[in-house]
Amino acid sequence: MTFAHISDTHLGQKQYGAREREEDMYRAFAEAVDISIRDHVEFALISGDLFDMAGRGRRAVVEFAGQARRLADAGIPAYYVLGEHDTARIGATPLDFARNYMAPAIHAGDRRPIEVGGTLILGFDMFAPGELIEARTSLEEAGAIAGAHQGKSVLLMHQGITEATGVPGELETSALPASFSYYAMGHLHDRHEARPDGLGGPLAYPGSTEVAIHEGITGHRKGFYEVDLSGDEASLSWIPLKTRPHVSFSAAYGELRERAGEIAAEASKCAERPVVGLSLTGEFDAAEARRLAAPIREASVWCQITSAGRP
């Protein structure tokens, strides 16, 4: 029994306003689906923030629905819960329309037990800060259901856990029921995996499938998990995705005229046009720096120029 655990796809996001970056979000999700189909997973779990708050609309919903259909055509059911980006829908695609269009993927966030091939799935949409007392009660009830189940069980959530995020005031590991074989989490954009004492299996965040707006210029790898529940304990394999390169360079502003071509040549060595971070030392005029960095900007999808002396 192997399944895919994908999270934080943020479909519809257009990082830096670049059309290519919106396409990258769709492409990363499609690659995760490609690999899941290739590896014949039994089902797929998507742990929230399917869509992005900015730029989300019909195109993103259509793209998600298309990938869900590909999974279904391969005999792989897909289940999802909603994150904060999926539920703050003011001025965006109505959620009722999205849910209807997104079939055959199944919304698992209504706390209704779902059984797939003997594995029990219990899902929760993200709890708001004011709902955390309710969350603890609901999780206790879910734990009782999982405890009575004879086979393996998975808790599917989009939620920050203090021990994973380092943010006080969120749910703590002690609030999670001990009776699940695997805790499929979403919300963190960096991969995080732990096996806390008191839980029945690993607590895992696969991270986002692509670099999102707030992450900036980062070289972090992106991917998803394939989880095997056939043994006594859940076994995790993290699958990297071929995301667009993010590379960083530094230069003294006074040398930028001479260095720009060299940096552009380095950027051009990437497999595809990268997102570039350029950190400059010394006082400089922003407009003039952009002019001097023209070769770098031409070699990249986006070139973000910052001052090395600023926090």
Secondary structure, 3 states (H helix, E strand, C coil): CEEEEECCCCECCCHHHCHHHHHHHHHHHHHHHHHHHHCCCCEEEEECCCECCCCCCHHHHHHHHHHHHHHHHCCCCEEEECCHHHHCCCCCCCHHHHHHHCCCCEECCECCCEEECCEEEEEECCCCHHHHHHHHHHHHHHHHHHHHCCCCEEEEEECCEHHHHCCCCCECHHHCCCCCCEEEEECCCCCEEECCCCCCCCEEECCCCCCCHHHCCCCCCCEEEEEECCCCCCEEEEEECCCCCEEEEEEEHHHHHHHHHHHHHHHHCCCCCCEEEEEEECCCCHHHHHHHCHHHHHCCCEEEEEECCCC
